[in-house]
Amino acid sequence: MSQHARFNRHATPQEAQPSAPQEPAGAGQQAQPSPSDVKRWRQYLADERAEAAVYRDLAQNRQGEERDILLALAEAEGRHEAHWLGLLGERAGKPRRASVRSRMLGFLARHFGSVFVLALAQRAEGRSPYAKDPNATEAMAADEQIHEEVVRGLATRGRNRLAGTFRAAVFGANDGLVSNLSLVMGMAASGVASSVVLLSGIAGLLAGAMSMGAGEFISVRSQRELLAATRPTQVTLLAAPKLDLEHNELLLVYLARGMTQEAAEHRVAERMGLLPCDCDPSLSLQPELPDVEDQHEAVGTAWGAALSSFCFFASGAIVPILPFLFGLTGVAALVAAGILVGLALLVTGATVGLLSGTSPLTRGLRQLAIGLGAAAITYLLGLAFGTVVG
């Protein structure tokens, strides 16, 4: 494309000395590239092809605007592919395998096509090396920055759609893991028998799951009722023809909804059939329709949220008592419980990191530190309590 060619003509190596002019990067007359340059370009070429394929695979599972956006991203990656092909020429050789990251994205896009893929793609676009590579054009580096924001927007749509379920899953499972591990560690440290520790863990599982389910039911139901109470009704359409023109309170309705005096008066004239008038057409607002629900505040039903919270808490709370269910006792059971819960916390933390577009490892380690820290404190309290009672 012309813009690509324009930037390509002006791109110069960052290391170029002012007193020693060099051929522009990407120009046909540039110096013979080194083997390391060729290797790097071929890797870029493979990754661009793989990323374009990811966006095309994702587009197959989308419709309308999202599909068009993803195909446009694939087309942009194709332009980058053409740049590296132009530099390589006959040296392009047999296609290289894409990086492990790109291959993993491709596998997920083909088989799942979920928001996780977009979140990973967002991180991948944000780590593009083109800004520091002397052989990439300024336009390509700018493209990658824009792509990150485009993918962030698409991923945000997916995050909004699963916000309620995801909240119930992560918080429910994490609460089950941490609270029941803490309970088991505290009871074991106090010196009670392993059978008592197991029974306490089962009781903690059931009590916590019921509490989480009931709390989520009340939370979601309350949110939906609150939103329903604030949503405008259609009463103005029914009552307008019967209003007293001398004391028209319909104006107050629109003023209370936040309209300006002029816009409110115009809407009243429309509702009362007093138009036509020589008014500003921009004041003709859309008919009053229910506002779109805030996807972060009300997603799904109260019963669905309650059942999800119950199940996810129970799935987390059962992990610390698995060693006791399989016959382990004493320190061995506690160590096994700690390892199992630690692995589960790493998974939940990494999942949060993936969906939020941040480092899965960092989020996983943070989750692990918080969970095991809480369990360690409870264990120390159990030791102290057992010493006092003993």
Disulfide bonds with the S-S distance in Angstrom:
Cys277-Cys279 1.90
